[in-house]
């Protein structure tokens, strides 16, 4: 049995466990995302069918809450703060350089699944602007010229 079949069997168990819970959709979606890494259309369809919901209900929740993602994220999620302090200190140039270096547009993941690139709201480190994070590691006063050396630390 392939790993994906095992995951779908686990999703069936999650759905059964929450099927009769008021508000059970959210915990099912949270557990499904943890299991699969994203709420892809096929996962959403299985949830909708299992909970007797419409696909539009499930998709609406998945796209409304920022905690959910429709595409799997990379091993390393790069977030560049686009808040006011970071933006005026060059965050857009850093984001552009990351996009160029990784050869992907913002909001996508590299084909090897290693990096996801995101622009984000204020990270709360305005004194270090511009700021970027790679997973939970914070990098402050980043310049476009530092992008390659920062990412080299995360190459597998």
C-alpha positions, 0 to 999 in steps of 0.5 A: 500500500502506498503512503498516500493510501495510508494517509487517506485511510487516516483522513477517513478516521479523522472524519469519522472521529469529528463527523458528529461534532458541532463545528467539526469541519475546522478540526478535520481541516486542521488535522488533514493539513497536518497530515498532507501538508496542504488542503489540496482539491482532492483532500477537500473533496474527501472532507466535503463528502465525508462530512456531508458538506458542499465543496464550496463550504470546505473551499470557502473555509480553506481560502478564508483562514490564513492557517490553511494552504492549498498547495504544499509548502517547501521544507523551508518557508521564506517570509519577507516582511512587507510591513511599512518599515521593512518596505521603505528600507528595501524589502521589495528588492530583497523579495525580488532577489529571492524570487530571481535566485530561487527562480520562482514567483512569490507565493510558490514553491521550488520544484524540488520542494525545498523552498516556499517564498512568501511576502508577509505582513509585519513580523514585529521586528521593525528595528531590524528592517528589512526582515526575513525569516526562514522557518523560525530563523530571523534575519535582519537588515537583509540586503539583496546581496546577502540572499545567496549566502543566507540560502546557502545555509539551508541547501540540503 
